[in-house]
Amino acid sequence: MSRNTPLQQHDIHKLAGKYALTEVGFEPIEGGANSSYALHTHQGDYVLTVFDEKSWADVVKIGQLLLLLADCEFPTTRLVPPTKGGLATMYRDKPVMLKEYIVGHVFKDLDKTMVSQVGVAMARLHQVPAPDFLPDKHPYGLQVFSRVIDRNINPTYESWLAEQLAYLARSIPSHLPRGLIHGDMFYDNVLFEGRELRAIIDFEEACHYYGVFDLGMGIVGLCADETTIALDRARALVNGYQQVKCIEEREKEALQLFVEYAATATSYWRFWAYQIYTPTARKANKYRQMVGLAEEVRAIPKERFLEAIFD
């Protein structure tokens, strides 16, 4: 849904100067909600991101989180501060951040070994104390579903989402463990070199929220084939996670519900992004995949789901 900020050679030159870098080339990086560029310099390779939708305060929080994760030696991108200090800079009235380039690739179809590595990393992330500057709600969680309900853009979907909102609101158990979560654990936010995990990236949706929501989102984002969850890969994700951090019994009981919640939330985001905020014809129906996933997950008998996921 990005309202892109195209940069030219003179723009890149000015921005590189803020970091005392001598650029030798650059190219845009496709995808994502911001305008990102691979920046090649005599000092090394970097990723330059112009935040098209985030406020300065939001970007500072992202920078603070990246510094915290670096202190914890978590595998993610490393922030590069401007030479005059601070965590980011401004250009054309938009926040700009520079990070070290990570050699790695996105794989849409992860095998069980790769998914297990993500589970290990996710558990490590969940052990990092959540900083107090993070929001205590997921950016596209239950509290925002009402933004698309009753707009009469697609009454069928809006009615379905209203039913999901009511169902999830009454079904999510109280007092589930919360902590630092990534919030958007999809395959395109995970980098591998060969079949070895290099980094988990893009912490823009990070929040202080239910840990089991992150697991649910990981199952949706890493273990789904169109409208079907590959339960063997979901099991690999969970097994990797539990090599580091045990999942409590109450979280196990809630996991299936949170997979459905994650799929529903993603359907909301896609509908809002591509039919309301920035209408995009070729992506207008992407929400339907997540509707199908949410319904498919709910239809799995709970006993079968638990037996398939947990030892």
C-alpha positions as protocol buffer text, in pm:
chain_id: "A"
residue {
  index: 1
  type: MET
  ca { x: 0 y: 0 z: 0 }
}
residue {
  index: 2
  type: SER
  ca { x: 308 y: 219 z: -14 }
}
residue {
  index: 3
  type: ARG
  ca { x: 286 y: 566 z: -158 }
}
residue {
  index: 4
  type: ASN
  ca { x: 636 y: 534 z: -293 }
}
residue {
  index: 5
  type: THR
  ca { x: 910 y: 791 z: -274 }
}
residue {
  index: 6
  type: PRO
  ca { x: 1119 y: 753 z: -592 }
}
residue {
  index: 7
  type: LEU
  ca { x: 1481 y: 858 z: -538 }
}
residue {
  index: 8
  type: GLN
  ca { x: 1721 y: 972 z: -808 }
}
residue {
  index: 9
  type: GLN
  ca { x: 2100 y: 983 z: -814 }
}
residue {
  index: 10
  type: HIS
  ca { x: 2118 y: 1329 z: -655 }
}
residue {
  index: 11
  type: ASP
  ca { x: 1882 y: 1218 z: -375 }
}
residue {
  index: 12
  type: ILE
  ca { x: 2092 y: 913 z: -300 }
}
residue {
  index: 13
  type: HIS
  ca { x: 2408 y: 1128 z: -302 }
}
residue {
  index: 14
  type: LYS
  ca { x: 2261 y: 1368 z: -45 }
}
residue {
  index: 15
  type: LEU
  ca { x: 2143 y: 1087 z: 179 }
}
residue {
  index: 16
  type: ALA
  ca { x: 2471 y: 896 z: 157 }
}
residue {
  index: 17
  type: GLY
  ca { x: 2646 y: 1215 z: 266 }
}
residue {
  index: 18
  type: LYS
  ca { x: 2450 y: 1212 z: 591 }
}
residue {
  index: 19
  type: TYR
  ca { x: 2625 y: 885 z: 673 }
}
residue {
  index: 20
  type: ALA
  ca { x: 2970 y: 979 z: 538 }
}
residue {
  index: 21
  type: LEU
  ca { x: 2934 y: 717 z: 264 }
}
residue {
  index: 22
  type: THR
  ca { x: 3054 y: 737 z: -95 }
}
residue {
  index: 23
  type: GLU
  ca { x: 2795 y: 570 z: -314 }
}
residue {
  index: 24
  type: VAL
  ca { x: 2887 y: 372 z: -622 }
}
residue {
  index: 25
  type: GLY
  ca { x: 2540 y: 249 z: -716 }
}
residue {
  index: 26
  type: PHE
  ca { x: 2187 y: 182 z: -600 }
}
residue {
  index: 27
  type: GLU
  ca { x: 1869 y: 6 z: -705 }
}
residue {
  index: 28
  type: PRO
  ca { x: 1516 y: -11 z: -564 }
}
residue {
  index: 29
  type: ILE
  ca { x: 1410 y: -310 z: -359 }
}
residue {
  index: 30
  type: GLU
  ca { x: 1068 y: -435 z: -463 }
}
residue {
  index: 31
  type: GLY
  ca { x: 793 y: -512 z: -215 }
}
residue {
  index: 32
  type: GLY
  ca { x: 727 y: -390 z: 134 }
}
residue {
  index: 33
  type: ALA
  ca { x: 523 y: -101 z: 264 }
}
residue {
  index: 34
  type: ASN
  ca { x: 803 y: 154 z: 228 }
}
residue {
  index: 35
  type: SER
  ca { x: 1047 y: 276 z: -38 }
}
residue {
  index: 36
  type: SER
  ca { x: 1371 y: 82 z: 7 }
}
residue {
  index: 37
  type: TYR
  ca { x: 1693 y: 88 z: -192 }
}
residue {
  index: 38
  type: ALA
  ca { x: 2002 y: -128 z: -198 }
}
residue {
  index: 39
  type: LEU
  ca { x: 2287 y: 120 z: -156 }
}
residue {
  index: 40
  type: HIS
  ca { x: 2636 y: 18 z: -272 }
}
residue {
  index: 41
  type: THR
  ca { x: 2923 y: 226 z: -138 }
}
residue {
  index: 42
  type: HIS
  ca { x: 3298 y: 214 z: -104 }
}
residue {
  index: 43
  type: GLN
  ca { x: 3240 y: 137 z: 264 }
}
residue {
  index: 44
  type: GLY
  ca { x: 3001 y: -153 z: 207 }
}
residue {
  index: 45
  type: ASP
  ca { x: 2644 y: -239 z: 113 }
}
residue {
  index: 46
  type: TYR
  ca { x: 2339 y: -103 z: 294 }
}
residue {
  index: 47
  type: VAL
  ca { x: 1960 y: -81 z: 277 }
}
residue {
  index: 48
  type: LEU
  ca { x: 1819 y: 270 z: 272 }
}
residue {
  index: 49
  type: THR
  ca { x: 1451 y: 295 z: 365 }
}
residue {
  index: 50
  type: VAL
  ca { x: 1222 y: 594 z: 324 }
}
residue {
  index: 51
  type: PHE
  ca { x: 921 y: 544 z: 553 }
}
residue {
  index: 52
  type: ASP
  ca { x: 628 y: 655 z: 342 }
}
residue {
  index: 53
  type: GLU
  ca { x: 361 y: 598 z: 607 }
}
residue {
  index: 54
  type: LYS
  ca { x: 538 y: 602 z: 945 }
}
residue {
  index: 55
  type: SER
  ca { x: 580 y: 907 z: 1165 }
}
residue {
  index: 56
  type: TRP
  ca { x: 916 y: 1021 z: 1298 }
}
residue {
  index: 57
  type: ALA
  ca { x: 819 y: 891 z: 1644 }
}
residue {
  index: 58
  type: ASP
  ca { x: 731 y: 549 z: 1500 }
}
residue {
  index: 59
  type: VAL
  ca { x: 1063 y: 525 z: 1317 }
}
residue {
  index: 60
  type: VAL
  ca { x: 1258 y: 623 z: 1629 }
}
residue {
  index: 61
  type: LYS
  ca { x: 1086 y: 338 z: 1814 }
}
residue {
  index: 62
  type: ILE
  ca { x: 1184 y: 96 z: 1538 }
}
residue {
  index: 63
  type: GLY
  ca { x: 1542 y: 219 z: 1568 }
}
residue {
  index: 64
  type: GLN
  ca { x: 1538 y: 175 z: 1944 }
}
residue {
  index: 65
  type: LEU
  ca { x: 1408 y: -179 z: 1903 }
}
residue {
  index: 66
  type: LEU
  ca { x: 1680 y: -264 z: 1649 }
}
residue {
  index: 67
  type: LEU
  ca { x: 1943 y: -141 z: 1895 }
}
residue {
  index: 68
  type: LEU
  ca { x: 1791 y: -357 z: 2168 }
}
residue {
  index: 69
  type: LEU
  ca { x: 1791 y: -661 z: 1939 }
}
residue {
  index: 70
  type: ALA
  ca { x: 2152 y: -595 z: 1845 }
}
residue {
  index: 71
  type: ASP
  ca { x: 2246 y: -589 z: 2215 }
}
residue {
  index: 72
  type: CYS
  ca { x: 2071 y: -926 z: 2249 }
}
residue {
  index: 73
  type: GLU
  ca { x: 2256 y: -1057 z: 1940 }
}
residue {
  index: 74
  type: PHE
  ca { x: 1928 y: -1139 z: 1772 }
}
residue {
  index: 75
  type: PRO
  ca { x: 1964 y: -1216 z: 1399 }
}
residue {
  index: 76
  type: THR
  ca { x: 1815 y: -911 z: 1231 }
}
residue {
  index: 77
  type: THR
  ca { x: 1930 y: -601 z: 1044 }
}
residue {
  index: 78
  type: ARG
  ca { x: 2173 y: -369 z: 1219 }
}
residue {
  index: 79
  type: LEU
  ca { x: 2098 y: 2 z: 1235 }
}
residue {
  index: 80
  type: VAL
  ca { x: 2352 y: 253 z: 1100 }
}
residue {
  index: 81
  type: PRO
  ca { x: 2315 y: 596 z: 1266 }
}
residue {
  index: 82
  type: PRO
  ca { x: 2371 y: 924 z: 1078 }
}
residue {
  index: 83
  type: THR
  ca { x: 2707 y: 1090 z: 1140 }
}
residue {
  index: 84
  type: LYS
  ca { x: 2541 y: 1378 z: 1326 }
}
residue {
  index: 85
  type: GLY
  ca { x: 2376 y: 1141 z: 1570 }
}
residue {
  index: 86
  type: GLY
  ca { x: 2029 y: 1006 z: 1623 }
}
residue {
  index: 87
  type: LEU
  ca { x: 1870 y: 690 z: 1489 }
}
residue {
  index: 88
  type: ALA
  ca { x: 1740 y: 819 z: 1156 }
}
residue {
  index: 89
  type: THR
  ca { x: 1728 y: 1128 z: 939 }
}
residue {
  index: 90
  type: MET
  ca { x: 1466 y: 1321 z: 743 }
}
residue {
  index: 91
  type: TYR
  ca { x: 1437 y: 1368 z: 368 }
}
residue {
  index: 92
  type: ARG
  ca { x: 1147 y: 1527 z: 183 }
}
residue {
  index: 93
  type: ASP
  ca { x: 966 y: 1543 z: 516 }
}
residue {
  index: 94
  type: LYS
  ca { x: 984 y: 1166 z: 555 }
}
residue {
  index: 95
  type: PRO
  ca { x: 1191 y: 961 z: 802 }
}
residue {
  index: 96
  type: VAL
  ca { x: 1483 y: 772 z: 650 }
}
residue {
  index: 97
  type: MET
  ca { x: 1675 y: 485 z: 808 }
}
residue {
  index: 98
  type: LEU
  ca { x: 1995 y: 310 z: 702 }
}
residue {
  index: 99
  type: LYS
  ca { x: 2071 y: -52 z: 787 }
}
residue {
  index: 100
  type: GLU
  ca { x: 2351 y: -291 z: 704 }
}
residue {
  index: 101
  type: TYR
  ca { x: 2279 y: -513 z: 405 }
}
residue {
  index: 102
  type: ILE
  ca { x: 2230 y: -881 z: 486 }
}
residue {
  index: 103
  type: VAL
  ca { x: 2330 y: -1143 z: 233 }
}
residue {
  index: 104
  type: GLY
  ca { x: 2027 y: -1366 z: 208 }
}
residue {
  index: 105
  type: HIS
  ca { x: 1724 y: -1459 z: 6 }
}
residue {
  index: 106
  type: VAL
  ca { x: 1349 y: -1488 z: 54 }
}
residue {
  index: 107
  type: PHE
  ca { x: 1199 y: -1833 z: -8 }
}
residue {
  index: 108
  type: LYS
  ca { x: 825 y: -1863 z: -46 }
}
residue {
  index: 109
  type: ASP
  ca { x: 823 y: -2238 z: 10 }
}
residue {
  index: 110
  type: LEU
  ca { x: 1016 y: -2322 z: 324 }
}
residue {
  index: 111
  type: ASP
  ca { x: 1090 y: -2682 z: 414 }
}
residue {
  index: 112
  type: LYS
  ca { x: 1052 y: -2818 z: 767 }
}
residue {
  index: 113
  type: THR
  ca { x: 1419 y: -2764 z: 854 }
}
residue {
  index: 114
  type: MET
  ca { x: 1399 y: -2398 z: 755 }
}
residue {
  index: 115
  type: VAL
  ca { x: 1070 y: -2343 z: 937 }
}
residue {
  index: 116
  type: SER
  ca { x: 1215 y: -2504 z: 1250 }
}
residue {
  index: 117
  type: GLN
  ca { x: 1500 y: -2251 z: 1246 }
}
residue {
  index: 118
  type: VAL
  ca { x: 1248 y: -1969 z: 1238 }
}
residue {
  index: 119
  type: GLY
  ca { x: 1076 y: -2126 z: 1539 }
}
residue {
  index: 120
  type: VAL
  ca { x: 1403 y: -2124 z: 1730 }
}
residue {
  index: 121
  type: ALA
  ca { x: 1461 y: -1758 z: 1645 }
}
residue {
  index: 122
  type: MET
  ca { x: 1102 y: -1665 z: 1735 }
}
residue {
  index: 123
  type: ALA
  ca { x: 1143 y: -1822 z: 2078 }
}
residue {
  index: 124
  type: ARG
  ca { x: 1465 y: -1625 z: 2128 }
}
residue {
  index: 125
  type: LEU
  ca { x: 1280 y: -1309 z: 2035 }
}
residue {
  index: 126
  type: HIS
  ca { x: 1004 y: -1385 z: 2284 }
}
residue {
  index: 127
  type: GLN
  ca { x: 1266 y: -1408 z: 2561 }
}
residue {
  index: 128
  type: VAL
  ca { x: 1374 y: -1047 z: 2501 }
}
residue {
  index: 129
  type: PRO
  ca { x: 1201 y: -821 z: 2757 }
}
residue {
  index: 130
  type: ALA
  ca { x: 945 y: -603 z: 2580 }
}
residue {
  index: 131
  type: PRO
  ca { x: 1048 y: -236 z: 2593 }
}
residue {
  index: 132
  type: ASP
  ca { x: 787 y: 0 z: 2736 }
}
residue {
  index: 133
  type: PHE
  ca { x: 768 y: 211 z: 2419 }
}
residue {
  index: 134
  type: LEU
  ca { x: 596 y: -65 z: 2219 }
}
residue {
  index: 135
  type: PRO
  ca { x: 217 y: -58 z: 2170 }
}
residue {
  index: 136
  type: ASP
  ca { x: 13 y: -313 z: 2367 }
}
residue {
  index: 137
  type: LYS
  ca { x: -212 y: -396 z: 2071 }
}
residue {
  index: 138
  type: HIS
  ca { x: -130 y: -546 z: 1735 }
}
residue {
  index: 139
  type: PRO
  ca { x: -152 y: -281 z: 1460 }
}
residue {
  index: 140
  type: TYR
  ca { x: -419 y: -475 z: 1272 }
}
residue {
  index: 141
  type: GLY
  ca { x: -571 y: -667 z: 1559 }
}
residue {
  index: 142
  type: LEU
  ca { x: -931 y: -685 z: 1675 }
}
residue {
  index: 143
  type: GLN
  ca { x: -949 y: -321 z: 1776 }
}
residue {
  index: 144
  type: VAL
  ca { x: -929 y: -198 z: 1413 }
}
residue {
  index: 145
  type: PHE
  ca { x: -1164 y: -442 z: 1237 }
}
residue {
  index: 146
  type: SER
  ca { x: -1449 y: -194 z: 1269 }
}
residue {
  index: 147
  type: ARG
  ca { x: -1271 y: 37 z: 1022 }
}
residue {
  index: 148
  type: VAL
  ca { x: -1398 y: -174 z: 731 }
}
residue {
  index: 149
  type: ILE
  ca { x: -1722 y: -310 z: 873 }
}
residue {
  index: 150
  type: ASP
  ca { x: -2045 y: -147 z: 744 }
}
residue {
  index: 151
  type: ARG
  ca { x: -1874 y: 48 z: 465 }
}
residue {
  index: 152
  type: ASN
  ca { x: -2084 y: -137 z: 206 }
}
residue {
  index: 153
  type: ILE
  ca { x: -1783 y: -189 z: -18 }
}
residue {
  index: 154
  type: ASN
  ca { x: -1820 y: -565 z: 7 }
}
residue {
  index: 155
  type: PRO
  ca { x: -2114 y: -648 z: 236 }
}
residue {
  index: 156
  type: THR
  ca { x: -2041 y: -1022 z: 226 }
}
residue {
  index: 157
  type: TYR
  ca { x: -1685 y: -981 z: 355 }
}
residue {
  index: 158
  type: GLU
  ca { x: -1780 y: -708 z: 600 }
}
residue {
  index: 159
  type: SER
  ca { x: -2052 y: -926 z: 749 }
}
residue {
  index: 160
  type: TRP
  ca { x: -1808 y: -1216 z: 778 }
}
residue {
  index: 161
  type: LEU
  ca { x: -1551 y: -992 z: 948 }
}
residue {
  index: 162
  type: ALA
  ca { x: -1812 y: -864 z: 1193 }
}
residue {
  index: 163
  type: GLU
  ca { x: -1897 y: -1224 z: 1284 }
}
residue {
  index: 164
  type: GLN
  ca { x: -1529 y: -1304 z: 1325 }
}
residue {
  index: 165
  type: LEU
  ca { x: -1479 y: -1001 z: 1547 }
}
residue {
  index: 166
  type: ALA
  ca { x: -1762 y: -1107 z: 1777 }
}
residue {
  index: 167
  type: TYR
  ca { x: -1645 y: -1468 z: 1784 }
}
residue {
  index: 168
  type: LEU
  ca { x: -1279 y: -1387 z: 1851 }
}
residue {
  index: 169
  type: ALA
  ca { x: -1359 y: -1123 z: 2112 }
}
residue {
  index: 170
  type: ARG
  ca { x: -1560 y: -1370 z: 2320 }
}
residue {
  index: 171
  type: SER
  ca { x: -1329 y: -1668 z: 2258 }
}
residue {
  index: 172
  type: ILE
  ca { x: -978 y: -1534 z: 2326 }
}
residue {
  index: 173
  type: PRO
  ca { x: -884 y: -1641 z: 2679 }
}
residue {
  index: 174
  type: SER
  ca { x: -786 y: -1375 z: 2927 }
}
residue {
  index: 175
  type: HIS
  ca { x: -443 y: -1365 z: 3092 }
}
residue {
  index: 176
  type: LEU
  ca { x: -247 y: -1537 z: 2817 }
}
residue {
  index: 177
  type: PRO
  ca { x: 128 y: -1463 z: 2832 }
}
residue {
  index: 178
  type: ARG
  ca { x: 235 y: -1144 z: 2655 }
}
residue {
  index: 179
  type: GLY
  ca { x: 573 y: -1018 z: 2548 }
}
residue {
  index: 180
  type: LEU
  ca { x: 772 y: -878 z: 2259 }
}
residue {
  index: 181
  type: ILE
  ca { x: 645 y: -1021 z: 1930 }
}
residue {
  index: 182
  type: HIS
  ca { x: 741 y: -960 z: 1568 }
}
residue {
  index: 183
  type: GLY
  ca { x: 378 y: -941 z: 1458 }
}
residue {
  index: 184
  type: ASP
  ca { x: 425 y: -1009 z: 1084 }
}
residue {
  index: 185
  type: MET
  ca { x: 605 y: -1343 z: 1063 }
}
residue {
  index: 186
  type: PHE
  ca { x: 557 y: -1406 z: 691 }
}
residue {
  index: 187
  type: TYR
  ca { x: 804 y: -1577 z: 460 }
}
residue {
  index: 188
  type: ASP
  ca { x: 910 y: -1248 z: 299 }
}
residue {
  index: 189
  type: ASN
  ca { x: 1033 y: -1121 z: 637 }
}
residue {
  index: 190
  type: VAL
  ca { x: 1275 y: -1411 z: 675 }
}
residue {
  index: 191
  type: LEU
  ca { x: 1613 y: -1429 z: 500 }
}
residue {
  index: 192
  type: PHE
  ca { x: 1807 y: -1750 z: 432 }
}
residue {
  index: 193
  type: GLU
  ca { x: 2147 y: -1818 z: 282 }
}
residue {
  index: 194
  type: GLY
  ca { x: 2107 y: -2160 z: 131 }
}
residue {
  index: 195
  type: ARG
  ca { x: 1891 y: -2334 z: 389 }
}
residue {
  index: 196
  type: GLU
  ca { x: 2046 y: -2151 z: 686 }
}
residue {
  index: 197
  type: LEU
  ca { x: 1853 y: -1873 z: 857 }
}
residue {
  index: 198
  type: ARG
  ca { x: 2031 y: -1539 z: 836 }
}
residue {
  index: 199
  type: ALA
  ca { x: 1780 y: -1291 z: 973 }
}
residue {
  index: 200
  type: ILE
  ca { x: 1424 y: -1202 z: 1063 }
}
residue {
  index: 201
  type: ILE
  ca { x: 1357 y: -853 z: 932 }
}
residue {
  index: 202
  type: ASP
  ca { x: 1094 y: -575 z: 925 }
}
residue {
  index: 203
  type: PHE
  ca { x: 988 y: -513 z: 1283 }
}
residue {
  index: 204
  type: GLU
  ca { x: 735 y: -243 z: 1196 }
}
residue {
  index: 205
  type: GLU
  ca { x: 445 y: -443 z: 1344 }
}
residue {
  index: 206
  type: ALA
  ca { x: 633 y: -536 z: 1663 }
}
residue {
  index: 207
  type: CYS
  ca { x: 429 y: -493 z: 1978 }
}
residue {
  index: 208
  type: HIS
  ca { x: 377 y: -612 z: 2334 }
}
residue {
  index: 209
  type: TYR
  ca { x: 112 y: -874 z: 2266 }
}
residue {
  index: 210
  type: TYR
  ca { x: 23 y: -1240 z: 2298 }
}
residue {
  index: 211
  type: GLY
  ca { x: 316 y: -1466 z: 2220 }
}
residue {
  index: 212
  type: VAL
  ca { x: 75 y: -1726 z: 2080 }
}
residue {
  index: 213
  type: PHE
  ca { x: -45 y: -1466 z: 1827 }
}
residue {
  index: 214
  type: ASP
  ca { x: 309 y: -1460 z: 1682 }
}
residue {
  index: 215
  type: LEU
  ca { x: 304 y: -1839 z: 1658 }
}
residue {
  index: 216
  type: GLY
  ca { x: -35 y: -1820 z: 1487 }
}
residue {
  index: 217
  type: MET
  ca { x: 93 y: -1559 z: 1243 }
}
residue {
  index: 218
  type: GLY
  ca { x: 400 y: -1772 z: 1177 }
}
residue {
  index: 219
  type: ILE
  ca { x: 183 y: -2071 z: 1092 }
}
residue {
  index: 220
  type: VAL
  ca { x: -22 y: -1855 z: 855 }
}
residue {
  index: 221
  type: GLY
  ca { x: 280 y: -1681 z: 701 }
}
residue {
  index: 222
  type: LEU
  ca { x: 526 y: -1971 z: 681 }
}
residue {
  index: 223
  type: CYS
  ca { x: 321 y: -2291 z: 675 }
}
residue {
  index: 224
  type: ALA
  ca { x: 28 y: -2224 z: 443 }
}
residue {
  index: 225
  type: ASP
  ca { x: -34 y: -2344 z: 89 }
}
residue {
  index: 226
  type: GLU
  ca { x: -301 y: -2110 z: -50 }
}
residue {
  index: 227
  type: THR
  ca { x: -602 y: -2198 z: 173 }
}
residue {
  index: 228
  type: THR
  ca { x: -454 y: -2499 z: 351 }
}
residue {
  index: 229
  type: ILE
  ca { x: -221 y: -2513 z: 652 }
}
residue {
  index: 230
  type: ALA
  ca { x: 63 y: -2761 z: 609 }
}
residue {
  index: 231
  type: LEU
  ca { x: 36 y: -2911 z: 955 }
}
residue {
  index: 232
  type: ASP
  ca { x: 371 y: -3089 z: 928 }
}
residue {
  index: 233
  type: ARG
  ca { x: 545 y: -2755 z: 876 }
}
residue {
  index: 234
  type: ALA
  ca { x: 344 y: -2599 z: 1159 }
}
residue {
  index: 235
  type: ARG
  ca { x: 466 y: -2884 z: 1379 }
}
residue {
  index: 236
  type: ALA
  ca { x: 825 y: -2812 z: 1273 }
}
residue {
  index: 237
  type: LEU
  ca { x: 781 y: -2444 z: 1364 }
}
residue {
  index: 238
  type: VAL
  ca { x: 647 y: -2534 z: 1707 }
}
residue {
  index: 239
  type: ASN
  ca { x: 916 y: -2797 z: 1767 }
}
residue {
  index: 240
  type: GLY
  ca { x: 1186 y: -2546 z: 1684 }
}
residue {
  index: 241
  type: TYR
  ca { x: 1026 y: -2292 z: 1916 }
}
residue {
  index: 242
  type: GLN
  ca { x: 1014 y: -2540 z: 2203 }
}
residue {
  index: 243
  type: GLN
  ca { x: 1383 y: -2615 z: 2172 }
}
residue {
  index: 244
  type: VAL
  ca { x: 1426 y: -2274 z: 2337 }
}
residue {
  index: 245
  type: LYS
  ca { x: 1100 y: -2185 z: 2511 }
}
residue {
  index: 246
  type: CYS
  ca { x: 821 y: -2409 z: 2634 }
}
residue {
  index: 247
  type: ILE
  ca { x: 470 y: -2329 z: 2517 }
}
residue {
  index: 248
  type: GLU
  ca { x: 234 y: -2326 z: 2813 }
}
residue {
  index: 249
  type: GLU
  ca { x: -65 y: -2557 z: 2816 }
}
residue {
  index: 250
  type: ARG
  ca { x: -307 y: -2265 z: 2797 }
}
residue {
  index: 251
  type: GLU
  ca { x: -121 y: -2138 z: 2488 }
}
residue {
  index: 252
  type: LYS
  ca { x: -139 y: -2482 z: 2326 }
}
residue {
  index: 253
  type: GLU
  ca { x: -514 y: -2488 z: 2384 }
}
residue {
  index: 254
  type: ALA
  ca { x: -545 y: -2142 z: 2226 }
}
residue {
  index: 255
  type: LEU
  ca { x: -309 y: -2187 z: 1930 }
}
residue {
  index: 256
  type: GLN
  ca { x: -571 y: -2302 z: 1679 }
}
residue {
  index: 257
  type: LEU
  ca { x: -786 y: -2001 z: 1766 }
}
residue {
  index: 258
  type: PHE
  ca { x: -487 y: -1770 z: 1718 }
}
residue {
  index: 259
  type: VAL
  ca { x: -406 y: -1918 z: 1378 }
}
residue {
  index: 260
  type: GLU
  ca { x: -762 y: -1828 z: 1280 }
}
residue {
  index: 261
  type: TYR
  ca { x: -717 y: -1483 z: 1439 }
}
residue {
  index: 262
  type: ALA
  ca { x: -393 y: -1423 z: 1248 }
}
residue {
  index: 263
  type: ALA
  ca { x: -554 y: -1520 z: 917 }
}
residue {
  index: 264
  type: THR
  ca { x: -856 y: -1300 z: 992 }
}
residue {
  index: 265
  type: ALA
  ca { x: -634 y: -1005 z: 1084 }
}
residue {
  index: 266
  type: THR
  ca { x: -433 y: -1045 z: 764 }
}
residue {
  index: 267
  type: SER
  ca { x: -754 y: -1059 z: 560 }
}
residue {
  index: 268
  type: TYR
  ca { x: -860 y: -732 z: 724 }
}
residue {
  index: 269
  type: TRP
  ca { x: -525 y: -568 z: 644 }
}
residue {
  index: 270
  type: ARG
  ca { x: -536 y: -674 z: 280 }
}
residue {
  index: 271
  type: PHE
  ca { x: -896 y: -559 z: 237 }
}
residue {
  index: 272
  type: TRP
  ca { x: -830 y: -223 z: 400 }
}
residue {
  index: 273
  type: ALA
  ca { x: -500 y: -170 z: 219 }
}
residue {
  index: 274
  type: TYR
  ca { x: -602 y: -269 z: -133 }
}
residue {
  index: 275
  type: GLN
  ca { x: -970 y: -174 z: -144 }
}
residue {
  index: 276
  type: ILE
  ca { x: -984 y: 134 z: 79 }
}
residue {
  index: 277
  type: TYR
  ca { x: -652 y: 300 z: 159 }
}
residue {
  index: 278
  type: THR
  ca { x: -476 y: 256 z: -175 }
}
residue {
  index: 279
  type: PRO
  ca { x: -711 y: 70 z: -411 }
}
residue {
  index: 280
  type: THR
  ca { x: -507 y: -172 z: -621 }
}
residue {
  index: 281
  type: ALA
  ca { x: -700 y: -375 z: -876 }
}
residue {
  index: 282
  type: ARG
  ca { x: -450 y: -659 z: -909 }
}
residue {
  index: 283
  type: LYS
  ca { x: -446 y: -710 z: -530 }
}
residue {
  index: 284
  type: ALA
  ca { x: -809 y: -629 z: -455 }
}
residue {
  index: 285
  type: ASN
  ca { x: -902 y: -992 z: -390 }
}
residue {
  index: 286
  type: LYS
  ca { x: -594 y: -1098 z: -194 }
}
residue {
  index: 287
  type: TYR
  ca { x: -794 y: -1090 z: 128 }
}
residue {
  index: 288
  type: ARG
  ca { x: -992 y: -1393 z: 7 }
}
residue {
  index: 289
  type: GLN
  ca { x: -697 y: -1626 z: 56 }
}
residue {
  index: 290
  type: MET
  ca { x: -692 y: -1540 z: 426 }
}
residue {
  index: 291
  type: VAL
  ca { x: -1067 y: -1579 z: 460 }
}
residue {
  index: 292
  type: GLY
  ca { x: -1028 y: -1929 z: 321 }
}
residue {
  index: 293
  type: LEU
  ca { x: -742 y: -2004 z: 559 }
}
residue {
  index: 294
  type: ALA
  ca { x: -935 y: -1881 z: 861 }
}
residue {
  index: 295
  type: GLU
  ca { x: -1232 y: -2099 z: 770 }
}
residue {
  index: 296
  type: GLU
  ca { x: -1015 y: -2401 z: 694 }
}
residue {
  index: 297
  type: VAL
  ca { x: -838 y: -2375 z: 1030 }
}
residue {
  index: 298
  type: ARG
  ca { x: -1162 y: -2343 z: 1227 }
}
residue {
  index: 299
  type: ALA
  ca { x: -1299 y: -2654 z: 1053 }
}
residue {
  index: 300
  type: ILE
  ca { x: -1014 y: -2875 z: 1177 }
}
residue {
  index: 301
  type: PRO
  ca { x: -1131 y: -3079 z: 1480 }
}
residue {
  index: 302
  type: LYS
  ca { x: -943 y: -2944 z: 1781 }
}
residue {
  index: 303
  type: GLU
  ca { x: -815 y: -3285 z: 1890 }
}
residue {
  index: 304
  type: ARG
  ca { x: -675 y: -3349 z: 1541 }
}
residue {
  index: 305
  type: PHE
  ca { x: -510 y: -3006 z: 1534 }
}
residue {
  index: 306
  type: LEU
  ca { x: -341 y: -3057 z: 1870 }
}
residue {
  index: 307
  type: GLU
  ca { x: -224 y: -3408 z: 1782 }
}
residue {
  index: 308
  type: ALA
  ca { x: -81 y: -3283 z: 1452 }
}
residue {
  index: 309
  type: ILE
  ca { x: 110 y: -2992 z: 1610 }
}
residue {
  index: 310
  type: PHE
  ca { x: 226 y: -3114 z: 1949 }
}
residue {
  index: 311
  type: ASP
  ca { x: 408 y: -3426 z: 2065 }
}
